[in-house]
Amino acid sequence: MTAPAVPERVDGFGLYSFSVSPVHRPRSVPELVETLARLRAEGAPVVFRGAGRSYGPVATNPSGPVVEMTGLNRILSFDDAAGVVRAEAGATIGDVWRHALPRGFWPPVVTGTEHVTLGAAVAANVHGKNHWKRGSFAEHVPEVTVLDGDGSPRRLRPEEPGMARVVGGWGEGGPVVEVALRLKPVRTGYLDVEGFALGSLDETLRCLEEGKEDWEYQVAWVDCFPSGAALGRSVVHRANHSAEPGKGGAGLDLATQSLGTRVAGVVPKALVSRLLGLFTSDPGMRWVNLGKLLATRAGGTRRYRQTLAAFNFLLDSLPDWRNAYLPGGFIQYQVFVPKESAREVLAEAIRLQHEAGAVSYLGVLKRHRSDRFPNAYAPDGWSLALDFPVTRRGAPRLIRLCRRLDELVSRSGGGVYRAKDCVGSWERRIANRIYTREF
Ligand SMILES: Cc1cc2nc3c(=O)[nH]c(=O)nc-3n(C[C@H](O)[C@H](O)[C@H](O)COP(=O)(O)OP(=O)(O)OC[C@H]3O[C@@H](n4cnc5c(N)ncnc54)[C@H](O)[C@@H]3O)c2cc1C
């Protein structure tokens, strides 16, 4: 019998949404079963939580307990021949690649942080910078195990109907306790990266469209501040797996992949995180975006090798970077739009920010292929993820902007990604659909 949980503050990653909830942290499946039976008997509506990397409130619970799954984090088996790893649902993408890379494998889909649990990667059906090439996370999951209402484990394969409730089900399909993931073989731990600056949204869209078959990973860091001809200018990074080992070897070892604690071997990253706070204002971030663009432009097209970890998990190397947004925290808003209307809608999404006087400090543009799961959020098209600080003065206009973005996205036939939704856009879309269907 475990001790009753004391209510504590449970944050969304953006530090804007939170709840005060009793948090249960089972360390094993039997403990989870016992906890859930007890909570069910109490009639408590449970929310499951992984590592809490969703920006909004999706892993918080204002009306009941939170069951955090990170204690179930064992790697259970690894099949070298098939490249399939089986792990408990609280193991993270980081746990998996650390186990797999020395054996010559890498997860086919990784998020911008390695601190995402496998259970949540399925429940959210996350995507990476290679969504066009590899699709979403669940496309590489041959089997998951979920607990039924009575606590008995049920194994689900992709073709089974129960899987549709689990993938992109945000925990509604029951707690995922085990995940099998098919990894991809890699010959080295490096990527051949190309980085360059582009002057407008049109150029950026064209470049990523033309490169989508040739590059495994593509992302554009969009500067949302300029208008006119420079609207949507960006720095593009694209990369393919390096086939040949470098001078230092294949780089499959964990020491090579270490993100390190210093920028350029000199400046402590903890200091960089703290300095970020000094630039976390509209003028500051306008200069940061401009500086990044000009520095990249001055260097022309840069080709270099980067470790898989450094390319994919850039933000993880800056400890506590989100604290730069305190005291109000920040919200993300990720617009997904079909390719047919992408140019107009994305340009309008940036223009609306200028009109509202609330401009995203960082814009991340990706090309997506259409998801094949019933709970899909990605059309054959594009997404633009936006980061906005929340301040007491700016909050009303920020919320108004989000409502206008909601309308824009709806009209375009696109969608929003629930993991990044902090202001109820996802719930409003669902409610709207129910409303228009039922009345
Ligand atoms: C820096 C950063 C970069 C990111 N980059 C990307 C990206 O590139 N692509 C992308 O798709 N997302 C990205 N995200 C979002 C993140 O991948 C998702 O929000 C992911 O779901 C978070 O995983 P988590 O373990 O923290 O889960 P949580 O945020 O704790 O939970 C997410 C959801 O999963 C449910 N859940 C958790 N565990 C289980 C379980 N075992 N069984 C059933 N349901 C469960 C929860 O109820 C909740 O609905 C990023 C987030 C950050 C902070």
The ligand as a Gaussian input file, in Angstrom:
#p B3LYP/6-31G(d) Opt

LIG

0 1
 C       12.039000      21.600000     -26.174000
 C       10.863000      20.811000     -26.705000
 C       10.882000      20.393000     -28.016000
 C        9.809000      19.651000     -28.532000
 N        9.871000      19.248000     -29.827000
 C        8.862000      18.520000     -30.348000
 C        8.928000      18.035000     -31.680000
 O        9.904000      18.258000     -32.391000
 N        7.894000      17.287000     -32.138000
 C        6.812000      16.983000     -31.356000
 O        5.920000      16.277000     -31.821000
 N        6.715000      17.434000     -30.089000
 C        7.715000      18.186000     -29.571000
 N        7.640000      18.619000     -28.273000
 C        6.444000      18.271000     -27.492000
 C        6.605000      16.897000     -26.826000
 O        7.208000      15.988000     -27.688000
 C        5.239000      16.315000     -26.480000
 O        4.526000      17.231000     -25.717000
 C        5.351000      14.992000     -25.713000
 O        4.082000      14.433000     -25.595000
 C        5.929000      15.208000     -24.315000
 O        6.233000      13.965000     -23.726000
 P        6.203000      13.798000     -22.152000
 O        6.796000      12.484000     -21.807000
 O        6.803000      14.975000     -21.502000
 O        4.634000      13.725000     -21.883000
 P        3.664000      14.702000     -21.094000
 O        3.812000      16.063000     -21.618000
 O        3.845000      14.530000     -19.645000
 O        2.257000      14.087000     -21.546000
 C        1.820000      14.231000     -22.868000
 C        0.513000      13.471000     -23.102000
 O        0.743000      12.077000     -23.061000
 C       -0.107000      11.449000     -22.102000
 N        0.685000      10.372000     -21.521000
 C        1.910000      10.480000     -20.966000
 N        2.370000       9.266000     -20.630000
 C        1.402000       8.381000     -20.962000
 C        1.284000       6.969000     -20.853000
 N        2.263000       6.209000     -20.375000
 N        0.145000       6.394000     -21.283000
 C       -0.849000       7.130000     -21.818000
 N       -0.791000       8.464000     -21.948000
 C        0.327000       9.082000     -21.527000
 C       -0.469000      12.545000     -21.141000
 O       -1.713000      12.294000     -20.503000
 C       -0.557000      13.737000     -22.066000
 O       -1.812000      13.727000     -22.711000
 C        8.684000      19.340000     -27.715000
 C        8.673000      19.770000     -26.387000
 C        9.754000      20.491000     -25.882000
 C        9.722000      20.937000     -24.446000

